[in-house]
Each structure stands twice: as C-alpha cells, then as structure tokens.
Amino acid sequence: MVRFWLWIWQFAYVDGRKSHEVVVSHRTTWFCTYLRNCKMKWANRIQKIVEGVRNTKNWLLGRQGLAMAVIMLLLAVFMHWLGYFSH
C-alpha cells in the first residue's frame, strides 16, 4: 500500500498539471485491481480446499471396507469411553 501512495505522489509531483480526477481515477483503478487479485487468490485457495475434501471423500467412500472399519473403530472407542469394555 505504501508503494501505491509513493507512486501517486510521484505521479502528481512529476506532472502537476494533471487534474485531480486523473490521479483519483488511477488510484481507484489500482485499488479495484488489487481487490480483484485478493478475491481471486482467496477463491483459488477455497477451490483447492474443496477439491481436496472432495477427493478425500471419494477415496474413503470408494472403499467400503475401509469406511466400515473406521466406523467400527470409532464405535469401539466410544463404547470403551462409556465403560462397556472395561474390566
């Protein structure tokens, strides 16, 4: 952000005859581009996370035996926690 303000200051200093509207329009254009890039970066991150979750779900559900084993393990841990498998 500091780099942007230095650029605006340099632009206004070098060509002082430019109208204030031109400087404001350049600043607005740069800020919109910056926001668009930030949004795209976050959208790409979210898309990668969703793809990873989808691949994990497909991998787990594609193997019926593995999914059943995980469920049985969780059930056994829960029942042990309740005291069904204690001495």
PDB file of N, CA, C and O in Angstrom:
ATOM      1  N   MET A   1       0.827  -1.189   0.000  1.00  0.00           N
ATOM      2  CA  MET A   1       0.000   0.000   0.000  1.00  0.00           C
ATOM      3  C   MET A   1       0.869   1.248   0.000  1.00  0.00           C
ATOM      4  O   MET A   1       0.529   2.249  -0.631  1.00  0.00           O
ATOM      5  N   VAL A   2       1.994   1.187   0.711  1.00  0.00           N
ATOM      6  CA  VAL A   2       2.907   2.337   0.742  1.00  0.00           C
ATOM      7  C   VAL A   2       3.460   2.596  -0.643  1.00  0.00           C
ATOM      8  O   VAL A   2       3.613   3.745  -1.056  1.00  0.00           O
ATOM      9  N   ARG A   3       3.760   1.519  -1.362  1.00  0.00           N
ATOM     10  CA  ARG A   3       4.283   1.652  -2.711  1.00  0.00           C
ATOM     11  C   ARG A   3       3.283   2.396  -3.597  1.00  0.00           C
ATOM     12  O   ARG A   3       3.668   3.210  -4.435  1.00  0.00           O
ATOM     13  N   PHE A   4       1.999   2.104  -3.399  1.00  0.00           N
ATOM     14  CA  PHE A   4       0.968   2.757  -4.184  1.00  0.00           C
ATOM     15  C   PHE A   4       0.940   4.260  -3.924  1.00  0.00           C
ATOM     16  O   PHE A   4       0.866   5.055  -4.861  1.00  0.00           O
ATOM     17  N   TRP A   5       1.000   4.652  -2.635  1.00  0.00           N
ATOM     18  CA  TRP A   5       0.948   6.078  -2.328  1.00  0.00           C
ATOM     19  C   TRP A   5       2.197   6.807  -2.813  1.00  0.00           C
ATOM     20  O   TRP A   5       2.128   7.968  -3.216  1.00  0.00           O
ATOM     21  N   LEU A   6       3.340   6.120  -2.771  1.00  0.00           N
ATOM     22  CA  LEU A   6       4.541   6.733  -3.329  1.00  0.00           C
ATOM     23  C   LEU A   6       4.397   6.943  -4.828  1.00  0.00           C
ATOM     24  O   LEU A   6       4.843   7.953  -5.371  1.00  0.00           O
ATOM     25  N   TRP A   7       3.762   5.968  -5.496  1.00  0.00           N
ATOM     26  CA  TRP A   7       3.551   6.094  -6.935  1.00  0.00           C
ATOM     27  C   TRP A   7       2.623   7.263  -7.236  1.00  0.00           C
ATOM     28  O   TRP A   7       2.868   8.023  -8.173  1.00  0.00           O
ATOM     29  N   ILE A   8       1.554   7.414  -6.444  1.00  0.00           N
ATOM     30  CA  ILE A   8       0.616   8.525  -6.641  1.00  0.00           C
ATOM     31  C   ILE A   8       1.324   9.853  -6.389  1.00  0.00           C
ATOM     32  O   ILE A   8       1.137  10.811  -7.139  1.00  0.00           O
ATOM     33  N   TRP A   9       2.137   9.910  -5.332  1.00  0.00           N
ATOM     34  CA  TRP A   9       2.836  11.148  -5.024  1.00  0.00           C
ATOM     35  C   TRP A   9       3.797  11.498  -6.154  1.00  0.00           C
ATOM     36  O   TRP A   9       3.879  12.654  -6.569  1.00  0.00           O
ATOM     37  N   GLN A  10       4.527  10.495  -6.654  1.00  0.00           N
ATOM     38  CA  GLN A  10       5.476  10.740  -7.744  1.00  0.00           C
ATOM     39  C   GLN A  10       4.737  11.176  -9.001  1.00  0.00           C
ATOM     40  O   GLN A  10       5.191  12.075  -9.709  1.00  0.00           O
ATOM     41  N   PHE A  11       3.600  10.545  -9.282  1.00  0.00           N
ATOM     42  CA  PHE A  11       2.831  10.894 -10.467  1.00  0.00           C
ATOM     43  C   PHE A  11       2.338  12.332 -10.377  1.00  0.00           C
ATOM     44  O   PHE A  11       2.420  13.080 -11.352  1.00  0.00           O
ATOM     45  N   ALA A  12       1.829  12.722  -9.214  1.00  0.00           N
ATOM     46  CA  ALA A  12       1.322  14.074  -9.037  1.00  0.00           C
ATOM     47  C   ALA A  12       2.469  15.087  -9.031  1.00  0.00           C
ATOM     48  O   ALA A  12       2.300  16.217  -9.490  1.00  0.00           O
ATOM     49  N   TYR A  13       3.623  14.692  -8.516  1.00  0.00           N
ATOM     50  CA  TYR A  13       4.759  15.604  -8.438  1.00  0.00           C
ATOM     51  C   TYR A  13       5.371  15.835  -9.816  1.00  0.00           C
ATOM     52  O   TYR A  13       5.712  16.965 -10.166  1.00  0.00           O
ATOM     53  N   VAL A  14       5.510  14.768 -10.596  1.00  0.00           N
ATOM     54  CA  VAL A  14       6.148  14.887 -11.908  1.00  0.00           C
ATOM     55  C   VAL A  14       5.286  15.693 -12.848  1.00  0.00           C
ATOM     56  O   VAL A  14       5.797  16.538 -13.583  1.00  0.00           O
ATOM     57  N   ASP A  15       3.996  15.452 -12.843  1.00  0.00           N
ATOM     58  CA  ASP A  15       3.116  16.157 -13.759  1.00  0.00           C
ATOM     59  C   ASP A  15       2.036  16.853 -12.952  1.00  0.00           C
ATOM     60  O   ASP A  15       0.921  16.347 -12.823  1.00  0.00           O
ATOM     61  N   GLY A  16       2.368  18.004 -12.415  1.00  0.00           N
ATOM     62  CA  GLY A  16       1.448  18.733 -11.563  1.00  0.00           C
ATOM     63  C   GLY A  16       0.276  19.308 -12.320  1.00  0.00           C
ATOM     64  O   GLY A  16      -0.719  19.697 -11.707  1.00  0.00           O
ATOM     65  N   ARG A  17       0.365  19.374 -13.657  1.00  0.00           N
ATOM     66  CA  ARG A  17      -0.722  19.947 -14.437  1.00  0.00           C
ATOM     67  C   ARG A  17      -1.886  18.982 -14.587  1.00  0.00           C
ATOM     68  O   ARG A  17      -2.985  19.388 -14.967  1.00  0.00           O
ATOM     69  N   LYS A  18      -1.654  17.697 -14.291  1.00  0.00           N
ATOM     70  CA  LYS A  18      -2.742  16.718 -14.403  1.00  0.00           C
ATOM     71  C   LYS A  18      -3.836  17.072 -13.408  1.00  0.00           C
ATOM     72  O   LYS A  18      -3.570  17.547 -12.304  1.00  0.00           O
ATOM     73  N   SER A  19      -5.029  16.836 -13.811  1.00  0.00           N
ATOM     74  CA  SER A  19      -6.144  17.175 -12.923  1.00  0.00           C
ATOM     75  C   SER A  19      -6.247  16.159 -11.792  1.00  0.00           C
ATOM     76  O   SER A  19      -5.748  15.037 -11.882  1.00  0.00           O
ATOM     77  N   HIS A  20      -6.889  16.578 -10.760  1.00  0.00           N
ATOM     78  CA  HIS A  20      -7.076  15.723  -9.594  1.00  0.00           C
ATOM     79  C   HIS A  20      -7.888  14.484  -9.973  1.00  0.00           C
ATOM     80  O   HIS A  20      -7.676  13.412  -9.407  1.00  0.00           O
ATOM     81  N   GLU A  21      -8.806  14.619 -10.915  1.00  0.00           N
ATOM     82  CA  GLU A  21      -9.638  13.491 -11.320  1.00  0.00           C
ATOM     83  C   GLU A  21      -8.804  12.372 -11.934  1.00  0.00           C
ATOM     84  O   GLU A  21      -9.114  11.198 -11.736  1.00  0.00           O
ATOM     85  N   VAL A  22      -7.765  12.710 -12.667  1.00  0.00           N
ATOM     86  CA  VAL A  22      -6.916  11.696 -13.283  1.00  0.00           C
ATOM     87  C   VAL A  22      -6.190  10.904 -12.201  1.00  0.00           C
ATOM     88  O   VAL A  22      -6.109   9.677 -12.275  1.00  0.00           O
ATOM     89  N   VAL A  23      -5.670  11.589 -11.212  1.00  0.00           N
ATOM     90  CA  VAL A  23      -4.971  10.912 -10.123  1.00  0.00           C
ATOM     91  C   VAL A  23      -5.936  10.014  -9.364  1.00  0.00           C
ATOM     92  O   VAL A  23      -5.597   8.877  -9.036  1.00  0.00           O
ATOM     93  N   VAL A  24      -7.125  10.506  -9.085  1.00  0.00           N
ATOM     94  CA  VAL A  24      -8.120   9.711  -8.367  1.00  0.00           C
ATOM     95  C   VAL A  24      -8.539   8.503  -9.191  1.00  0.00           C
ATOM     96  O   VAL A  24      -8.724   7.416  -8.644  1.00  0.00           O
ATOM     97  N   SER A  25      -8.690   8.678 -10.501  1.00  0.00           N
ATOM     98  CA  SER A  25      -9.094   7.547 -11.345  1.00  0.00           C
ATOM     99  C   SER A  25      -8.007   6.482 -11.382  1.00  0.00           C
ATOM    100  O   SER A  25      -8.309   5.289 -11.356  1.00  0.00           O
ATOM    101  N   HIS A  26      -6.749   6.897 -11.441  1.00  0.00           N
ATOM    102  CA  HIS A  26      -5.655   5.917 -11.399  1.00  0.00           C
ATOM    103  C   HIS A  26      -5.641   5.174 -10.065  1.00  0.00           C
ATOM    104  O   HIS A  26      -5.453   3.958 -10.019  1.00  0.00           O
ATOM    105  N   ARG A  27      -5.844   5.928  -8.975  1.00  0.00           N
ATOM    106  CA  ARG A  27      -5.866   5.304  -7.656  1.00  0.00           C
ATOM    107  C   ARG A  27      -7.025   4.316  -7.554  1.00  0.00           C
ATOM    108  O   ARG A  27      -6.851   3.214  -7.032  1.00  0.00           O
ATOM    109  N   THR A  28      -8.196   4.692  -8.043  1.00  0.00           N
ATOM    110  CA  THR A  28      -9.369   3.822  -7.996  1.00  0.00           C
ATOM    111  C   THR A  28      -9.146   2.577  -8.845  1.00  0.00           C
ATOM    112  O   THR A  28      -9.487   1.474  -8.419  1.00  0.00           O
ATOM    113  N   THR A  29      -8.583   2.734 -10.029  1.00  0.00           N
ATOM    114  CA  THR A  29      -8.318   1.597 -10.903  1.00  0.00           C
ATOM    115  C   THR A  29      -7.341   0.634 -10.241  1.00  0.00           C
ATOM    116  O   THR A  29      -7.546  -0.579 -10.273  1.00  0.00           O
ATOM    117  N   TRP A  30      -6.276   1.171  -9.641  1.00  0.00           N
ATOM    118  CA  TRP A  30      -5.296   0.313  -8.983  1.00  0.00           C
ATOM    119  C   TRP A  30      -5.922  -0.431  -7.819  1.00  0.00           C
ATOM    120  O   TRP A  30      -5.671  -1.621  -7.629  1.00  0.00           O
ATOM    121  N   PHE A  31      -6.758   0.283  -7.022  1.00  0.00           N
ATOM    122  CA  PHE A  31      -7.368  -0.345  -5.860  1.00  0.00           C
ATOM    123  C   PHE A  31      -8.341  -1.444  -6.276  1.00  0.00           C
ATOM    124  O   PHE A  31      -8.397  -2.496  -5.638  1.00  0.00           O
ATOM    125  N   CYS A  32      -9.108  -1.209  -7.339  1.00  0.00           N
ATOM    126  CA  CYS A  32     -10.033  -2.240  -7.836  1.00  0.00           C
ATOM    127  C   CYS A  32      -9.256  -3.463  -8.317  1.00  0.00           C
ATOM    128  O   CYS A  32      -9.672  -4.595  -8.073  1.00  0.00           O
ATOM    129  N   THR A  33      -8.147  -3.246  -8.990  1.00  0.00           N
ATOM    130  CA  THR A  33      -7.319  -4.358  -9.453  1.00  0.00           C
ATOM    131  C   THR A  33      -6.751  -5.118  -8.256  1.00  0.00           C
ATOM    132  O   THR A  33      -6.714  -6.348  -8.260  1.00  0.00           O
ATOM    133  N   TYR A  34      -6.314  -4.394  -7.245  1.00  0.00           N
ATOM    134  CA  TYR A  34      -5.778  -5.020  -6.039  1.00  0.00           C
ATOM    135  C   TYR A  34      -6.840  -5.873  -5.362  1.00  0.00           C
ATOM    136  O   TYR A  34      -6.561  -7.008  -4.975  1.00  0.00           O
ATOM    137  N   LEU A  35      -8.061  -5.345  -5.210  1.00  0.00           N
ATOM    138  CA  LEU A  35      -9.146  -6.104  -4.600  1.00  0.00           C
ATOM    139  C   LEU A  35      -9.497  -7.335  -5.426  1.00  0.00           C
ATOM    140  O   LEU A  35      -9.738  -8.409  -4.875  1.00  0.00           O
ATOM    141  N   ARG A  36      -9.526  -7.180  -6.744  1.00  0.00           N
ATOM    142  CA  ARG A  36      -9.846  -8.307  -7.617  1.00  0.00           C
ATOM    143  C   ARG A  36      -8.800  -9.405  -7.458  1.00  0.00           C
ATOM    144  O   ARG A  36      -9.145 -10.585  -7.412  1.00  0.00           O
ATOM    145  N   ASN A  37      -7.528  -9.030  -7.374  1.00  0.00           N
ATOM    146  CA  ASN A  37      -6.474 -10.025  -7.188  1.00  0.00           C
ATOM    147  C   ASN A  37      -6.601 -10.729  -5.843  1.00  0.00           C
ATOM    148  O   ASN A  37      -6.391 -11.938  -5.756  1.00  0.00           O
ATOM    149  N   CYS A  38      -6.943  -9.982  -4.793  1.00  0.00           N
ATOM    150  CA  CYS A  38      -7.130 -10.599  -3.477  1.00  0.00           C
ATOM    151  C   CYS A  38      -8.293 -11.570  -3.493  1.00  0.00           C
ATOM    152  O   CYS A  38      -8.207 -12.662  -2.931  1.00  0.00           O
ATOM    153  N   LYS A  39      -9.386 -11.172  -4.138  1.00  0.00           N
ATOM    154  CA  LYS A  39     -10.552 -12.060  -4.216  1.00  0.00           C
ATOM    155  C   LYS A  39     -10.215 -13.331  -4.991  1.00  0.00           C
ATOM    156  O   LYS A  39     -10.616 -14.427  -4.597  1.00  0.00           O
ATOM    157  N   MET A  40      -9.483 -13.186  -6.082  1.00  0.00           N
ATOM    158  CA  MET A  40      -9.124 -14.358  -6.881  1.00  0.00           C
ATOM    159  C   MET A  40      -8.194 -15.278  -6.092  1.00  0.00           C
ATOM    160  O   MET A  40      -8.302 -16.500  -6.191  1.00  0.00           O
ATOM    161  N   LYS A  41      -7.283 -14.702  -5.311  1.00  0.00           N
ATOM    162  CA  LYS A  41      -6.369 -15.520  -4.511  1.00  0.00           C
ATOM    163  C   LYS A  41      -7.146 -16.341  -3.493  1.00  0.00           C
ATOM    164  O   LYS A  41      -6.889 -17.533  -3.327  1.00  0.00           O
ATOM    165  N   TRP A  42      -8.095 -15.707  -2.810  1.00  0.00           N
ATOM    166  CA  TRP A  42      -8.899 -16.435  -1.822  1.00  0.00           C
ATOM    167  C   TRP A  42      -9.816 -17.441  -2.489  1.00  0.00           C
ATOM    168  O   TRP A  42     -10.041 -18.526  -1.952  1.00  0.00           O
ATOM    169  N   ALA A  43     -10.352 -17.093  -3.663  1.00  0.00           N
ATOM    170  CA  ALA A  43     -11.212 -18.038  -4.380  1.00  0.00           C
ATOM    171  C   ALA A  43     -10.417 -19.268  -4.800  1.00  0.00           C
ATOM    172  O   ALA A  43     -10.926 -20.387  -4.729  1.00  0.00           O
ATOM    173  N   ASN A  44      -9.177 -19.073  -5.237  1.00  0.00           N
ATOM    174  CA  ASN A  44      -8.335 -20.211  -5.606  1.00  0.00           C
ATOM    175  C   ASN A  44      -8.019 -21.083  -4.397  1.00  0.00           C
ATOM    176  O   ASN A  44      -8.021 -22.310  -4.504  1.00  0.00           O
ATOM    177  N   ARG A  45      -7.747 -20.467  -3.251  1.00  0.00           N
ATOM    178  CA  ARG A  45      -7.468 -21.247  -2.041  1.00  0.00           C
ATOM    179  C   ARG A  45      -8.683 -22.080  -1.642  1.00  0.00           C
ATOM    180  O   ARG A  45      -8.555 -23.261  -1.319  1.00  0.00           O
ATOM    181  N   ILE A  46      -9.856 -21.460  -1.665  1.00  0.00           N
ATOM    182  CA  ILE A  46     -11.076 -22.180  -1.297  1.00  0.00           C
ATOM    183  C   ILE A  46     -11.347 -23.305  -2.276  1.00  0.00           C
ATOM    184  O   ILE A  46     -11.766 -24.391  -1.875  1.00  0.00           O
ATOM    185  N   GLN A  47     -11.110 -23.055  -3.566  1.00  0.00           N
ATOM    186  CA  GLN A  47     -11.331 -24.096  -4.567  1.00  0.00           C
ATOM    187  C   GLN A  47     -10.395 -25.285  -4.340  1.00  0.00           C
ATOM    188  O   GLN A  47     -10.818 -26.433  -4.476  1.00  0.00           O
ATOM    189  N   LYS A  48      -9.138 -25.030  -3.997  1.00  0.00           N
ATOM    190  CA  LYS A  48      -8.207 -26.117  -3.728  1.00  0.00           C
ATOM    191  C   LYS A  48      -8.637 -26.920  -2.498  1.00  0.00           C
ATOM    192  O   LYS A  48      -8.538 -28.147  -2.494  1.00  0.00           O
ATOM    193  N   ILE A  49      -9.113 -26.234  -1.458  1.00  0.00           N
ATOM    194  CA  ILE A  49      -9.566 -26.926  -0.257  1.00  0.00           C
ATOM    195  C   ILE A  49     -10.772 -27.806  -0.572  1.00  0.00           C
ATOM    196  O   ILE A  49     -10.841 -28.951  -0.125  1.00  0.00           O
ATOM    197  N   VAL A  50     -11.719 -27.274  -1.338  1.00  0.00           N
ATOM    198  CA  VAL A  50     -12.915 -28.043  -1.689  1.00  0.00           C
ATOM    199  C   VAL A  50     -12.543 -29.260  -2.525  1.00  0.00           C
ATOM    200  O   VAL A  50     -13.097 -30.340  -2.323  1.00  0.00           O
ATOM    201  N   GLU A  51     -11.615 -29.099  -3.460  1.00  0.00           N
ATOM    202  CA  GLU A  51     -11.173 -30.240  -4.269  1.00  0.00           C
ATOM    203  C   GLU A  51     -10.509 -31.301  -3.397  1.00  0.00           C
ATOM    204  O   GLU A  51     -10.715 -32.495  -3.614  1.00  0.00           O
ATOM    205  N   GLY A  52      -9.716 -30.881  -2.415  1.00  0.00           N
ATOM    206  CA  GLY A  52      -9.078 -31.835  -1.510  1.00  0.00           C
ATOM    207  C   GLY A  52     -10.094 -32.593  -0.676  1.00  0.00           C
ATOM    208  O   GLY A  52      -9.975 -33.805  -0.496  1.00  0.00           O
ATOM    209  N   VAL A  53     -11.096 -31.882  -0.166  1.00  0.00           N
ATOM    210  CA  VAL A  53     -12.140 -32.542   0.618  1.00  0.00           C
ATOM    211  C   VAL A  53     -12.920 -33.520  -0.254  1.00  0.00           C
ATOM    212  O   VAL A  53     -13.234 -34.628   0.181  1.00  0.00           O
ATOM    213  N   ARG A  54     -13.230 -33.116  -1.479  1.00  0.00           N
ATOM    214  CA  ARG A  54     -13.976 -33.986  -2.384  1.00  0.00           C
ATOM    215  C   ARG A  54     -13.167 -35.245  -2.714  1.00  0.00           C
ATOM    216  O   ARG A  54     -13.717 -36.346  -2.736  1.00  0.00           O
ATOM    217  N   ASN A  55     -11.885 -35.089  -2.965  1.00  0.00           N
ATOM    218  CA  ASN A  55     -11.042 -36.248  -3.264  1.00  0.00           C
ATOM    219  C   ASN A  55     -10.942 -37.187  -2.058  1.00  0.00           C
ATOM    220  O   ASN A  55     -10.966 -38.408  -2.216  1.00  0.00           O
ATOM    221  N   THR A  56     -10.832 -36.619  -0.863  1.00  0.00           N
ATOM    222  CA  THR A  56     -10.767 -37.444   0.349  1.00  0.00           C
ATOM    223  C   THR A  56     -12.067 -38.211   0.555  1.00  0.00           C
ATOM    224  O   THR A  56     -12.059 -39.395   0.892  1.00  0.00           O
ATOM    225  N   LYS A  57     -13.189 -37.513   0.346  1.00  0.00           N
ATOM    226  CA  LYS A  57     -14.491 -38.173   0.485  1.00  0.00           C
ATOM    227  C   LYS A  57     -14.632 -39.318  -0.518  1.00  0.00           C
ATOM    228  O   LYS A  57     -15.078 -40.411  -0.168  1.00  0.00           O
ATOM    229  N   ASN A  58     -14.249 -39.056  -1.759  1.00  0.00           N
ATOM    230  CA  ASN A  58     -14.339 -40.105  -2.778  1.00  0.00           C
ATOM    231  C   ASN A  58     -13.417 -41.272  -2.450  1.00  0.00           C
ATOM    232  O   ASN A  58     -13.770 -42.427  -2.689  1.00  0.00           O
ATOM    233  N   TRP A  59     -12.247 -40.983  -1.907  1.00  0.00           N
ATOM    234  CA  TRP A  59     -11.306 -42.049  -1.576  1.00  0.00           C
ATOM    235  C   TRP A  59     -11.846 -42.908  -0.437  1.00  0.00           C
ATOM    236  O   TRP A  59     -11.750 -44.135  -0.474  1.00  0.00           O
ATOM    237  N   LEU A  60     -12.419 -42.248   0.586  1.00  0.00           N
ATOM    238  CA  LEU A  60     -12.962 -43.001   1.716  1.00  0.00           C
ATOM    239  C   LEU A  60     -14.208 -43.793   1.336  1.00  0.00           C
ATOM    240  O   LEU A  60     -14.341 -44.958   1.710  1.00  0.00           O
ATOM    241  N   LEU A  61     -15.114 -43.173   0.603  1.00  0.00           N
ATOM    242  CA  LEU A  61     -16.354 -43.850   0.252  1.00  0.00           C
ATOM    243  C   LEU A  61     -16.168 -44.854  -0.881  1.00  0.00           C
ATOM    244  O   LEU A  61     -17.014 -45.725  -1.083  1.00  0.00           O
ATOM    245  N   GLY A  62     -15.084 -44.741  -1.608  1.00  0.00           N
ATOM    246  CA  GLY A  62     -14.814 -45.690  -2.684  1.00  0.00           C
ATOM    247  C   GLY A  62     -14.342 -47.030  -2.161  1.00  0.00           C
ATOM    248  O   GLY A  62     -14.321 -48.010  -2.905  1.00  0.00           O
ATOM    249  N   ARG A  63     -13.965 -47.091  -0.903  1.00  0.00           N
ATOM    250  CA  ARG A  63     -13.500 -48.327  -0.291  1.00  0.00           C
ATOM    251  C   ARG A  63     -14.441 -48.651   0.864  1.00  0.00           C
ATOM    252  O   ARG A  63     -14.281 -48.138   1.972  1.00  0.00           O
ATOM    253  N   GLN A  64     -15.421 -49.505   0.592  1.00  0.00           N
ATOM    254  CA  GLN A  64     -16.448 -49.811   1.590  1.00  0.00           C
ATOM    255  C   GLN A  64     -15.849 -50.428   2.850  1.00  0.00           C
ATOM    256  O   GLN A  64     -16.267 -50.107   3.962  1.00  0.00           O
ATOM    257  N   GLY A  65     -14.884 -51.301   2.676  1.00  0.00           N
ATOM    258  CA  GLY A  65     -14.285 -51.954   3.836  1.00  0.00           C
ATOM    259  C   GLY A  65     -13.583 -50.965   4.739  1.00  0.00           C
ATOM    260  O   GLY A  65     -13.671 -51.073   5.962  1.00  0.00           O
ATOM    261  N   LEU A  66     -12.882 -49.996   4.155  1.00  0.00           N
ATOM    262  CA  LEU A  66     -12.158 -49.010   4.945  1.00  0.00           C
ATOM    263  C   LEU A  66     -13.126 -48.119   5.709  1.00  0.00           C
ATOM    264  O   LEU A  66     -12.910 -47.838   6.888  1.00  0.00           O
ATOM    265  N   ALA A  67     -14.186 -47.675   5.054  1.00  0.00           N
ATOM    266  CA  ALA A  67     -15.174 -46.829   5.728  1.00  0.00           C
ATOM    267  C   ALA A  67     -15.819 -47.584   6.883  1.00  0.00           C
ATOM    268  O   ALA A  67     -16.007 -47.022   7.962  1.00  0.00           O
ATOM    269  N   MET A  68     -16.161 -48.858   6.666  1.00  0.00           N
ATOM    270  CA  MET A  68     -16.775 -49.655   7.734  1.00  0.00           C
ATOM    271  C   MET A  68     -15.802 -49.871   8.886  1.00  0.00           C
ATOM    272  O   MET A  68     -16.211 -49.847  10.047  1.00  0.00           O
ATOM    273  N   ALA A  69     -14.522 -50.083   8.587  1.00  0.00           N
ATOM    274  CA  ALA A  69     -13.518 -50.272   9.637  1.00  0.00           C
ATOM    275  C   ALA A  69     -13.361 -49.010  10.476  1.00  0.00           C
ATOM    276  O   ALA A  69     -13.244 -49.094  11.699  1.00  0.00           O
ATOM    277  N   VAL A  70     -13.357 -47.856   9.846  1.00  0.00           N
ATOM    278  CA  VAL A  70     -13.235 -46.591  10.575  1.00  0.00           C
ATOM    279  C   VAL A  70     -14.445 -46.389  11.470  1.00  0.00           C
ATOM    280  O   VAL A  70     -14.304 -45.974  12.621  1.00  0.00           O
ATOM    281  N   ILE A  71     -15.636 -46.678  10.953  1.00  0.00           N
ATOM    282  CA  ILE A  71     -16.849 -46.528  11.760  1.00  0.00           C
ATOM    283  C   ILE A  71     -16.831 -47.473  12.953  1.00  0.00           C
ATOM    284  O   ILE A  71     -17.178 -47.072  14.064  1.00  0.00           O
ATOM    285  N   MET A  72     -16.433 -48.719  12.737  1.00  0.00           N
ATOM    286  CA  MET A  72     -16.371 -49.685  13.833  1.00  0.00           C
ATOM    287  C   MET A  72     -15.337 -49.279  14.875  1.00  0.00           C
ATOM    288  O   MET A  72     -15.566 -49.442  16.073  1.00  0.00           O
ATOM    289  N   LEU A  73     -14.194 -48.749  14.423  1.00  0.00           N
ATOM    290  CA  LEU A  73     -13.175 -48.288  15.357  1.00  0.00           C
ATOM    291  C   LEU A  73     -13.702 -47.149  16.212  1.00  0.00           C
ATOM    292  O   LEU A  73     -13.508 -47.146  17.428  1.00  0.00           O
ATOM    293  N   LEU A  74     -14.364 -46.182  15.591  1.00  0.00           N
ATOM    294  CA  LEU A  74     -14.928 -45.071  16.353  1.00  0.00           C
ATOM    295  C   LEU A  74     -16.000 -45.554  17.323  1.00  0.00           C
ATOM    296  O   LEU A  74     -16.086 -45.057  18.445  1.00  0.00           O
ATOM    297  N   LEU A  75     -16.813 -46.511  16.905  1.00  0.00           N
ATOM    298  CA  LEU A  75     -17.834 -47.068  17.791  1.00  0.00           C
ATOM    299  C   LEU A  75     -17.193 -47.782  18.977  1.00  0.00           C
ATOM    300  O   LEU A  75     -17.672 -47.654  20.104  1.00  0.00           O
ATOM    301  N   ALA A  76     -16.119 -48.531  18.740  1.00  0.00           N
ATOM    302  CA  ALA A  76     -15.429 -49.235  19.822  1.00  0.00           C
ATOM    303  C   ALA A  76     -14.805 -48.251  20.806  1.00  0.00           C
ATOM    304  O   ALA A  76     -14.866 -48.465  22.017  1.00  0.00           O
ATOM    305  N   VAL A  77     -14.211 -47.183  20.301  1.00  0.00           N
ATOM    306  CA  VAL A  77     -13.616 -46.171  21.185  1.00  0.00           C
ATOM    307  C   VAL A  77     -14.699 -45.513  22.022  1.00  0.00           C
ATOM    308  O   VAL A  77     -14.505 -45.284  23.216  1.00  0.00           O
ATOM    309  N   PHE A  78     -15.825 -45.208  21.416  1.00  0.00           N
ATOM    310  CA  PHE A  78     -16.926 -44.576  22.144  1.00  0.00           C
ATOM    311  C   PHE A  78     -17.493 -45.513  23.214  1.00  0.00           C
ATOM    312  O   PHE A  78     -17.760 -45.091  24.340  1.00  0.00           O
ATOM    313  N   MET A  79     -17.670 -46.759  22.861  1.00  0.00           N
ATOM    314  CA  MET A  79     -18.202 -47.711  23.839  1.00  0.00           C
ATOM    315  C   MET A  79     -17.208 -47.956  24.973  1.00  0.00           C
ATOM    316  O   MET A  79     -17.616 -48.146  26.119  1.00  0.00           O
ATOM    317  N   HIS A  80     -15.917 -47.954  24.669  1.00  0.00           N
ATOM    318  CA  HIS A  80     -14.895 -48.092  25.722  1.00  0.00           C
ATOM    319  C   HIS A  80     -14.946 -46.878  26.645  1.00  0.00           C
ATOM    320  O   HIS A  80     -14.814 -47.011  27.862  1.00  0.00           O
ATOM    321  N   TRP A  81     -15.135 -45.705  26.067  1.00  0.00           N
ATOM    322  CA  TRP A  81     -15.235 -44.490  26.858  1.00  0.00           C
ATOM    323  C   TRP A  81     -16.453 -44.548  27.780  1.00  0.00           C
ATOM    324  O   TRP A  81     -16.396 -44.042  28.901  1.00  0.00           O
ATOM    325  N   LEU A  82     -17.569 -45.165  27.321  1.00  0.00           N
ATOM    326  CA  LEU A  82     -18.754 -45.315  28.155  1.00  0.00           C
ATOM    327  C   LEU A  82     -18.584 -46.392  29.221  1.00  0.00           C
ATOM    328  O   LEU A  82     -19.336 -46.411  30.196  1.00  0.00           O
ATOM    329  N   GLY A  83     -17.616 -47.285  29.058  1.00  0.00           N
ATOM    330  CA  GLY A  83     -17.352 -48.291  30.081  1.00  0.00           C
ATOM    331  C   GLY A  83     -17.836 -49.684  29.736  1.00  0.00           C
ATOM    332  O   GLY A  83     -17.858 -50.545  30.616  1.00  0.00           O
ATOM    333  N   TYR A  84     -18.218 -49.943  28.522  1.00  0.00           N
ATOM    334  CA  TYR A  84     -18.707 -51.266  28.151  1.00  0.00           C
ATOM    335  C   TYR A  84     -17.581 -52.288  28.055  1.00  0.00           C
ATOM    336  O   TYR A  84     -17.812 -53.479  28.262  1.00  0.00           O
ATOM    337  N   PHE A  85     -16.360 -51.839  27.743  1.00  0.00           N
ATOM    338  CA  PHE A  85     -15.254 -52.766  27.567  1.00  0.00           C
ATOM    339  C   PHE A  85     -14.219 -52.650  28.678  1.00  0.00           C
ATOM    340  O   PHE A  85     -13.050 -52.981  28.476  1.00  0.00           O
ATOM    341  N   SER A  86     -14.631 -52.191  29.827  1.00  0.00           N
ATOM    342  CA  SER A  86     -13.697 -52.053  30.953  1.00  0.00           C
ATOM    343  C   SER A  86     -13.660 -53.346  31.769  1.00  0.00           C
ATOM    344  O   SER A  86     -14.527 -54.208  31.620  1.00  0.00           O
ATOM    345  N   HIS A  87     -12.663 -53.470  32.620  1.00  0.00           N
ATOM    346  CA  HIS A  87     -12.544 -54.668  33.468  1.00  0.00           C
ATOM    347  C   HIS A  87     -13.558 -54.634  34.552  1.00  0.00           C
ATOM    348  O   HIS A  87     -13.618 -55.553  35.369  1.00  0.00           O
TER     349      HIS A  87
END
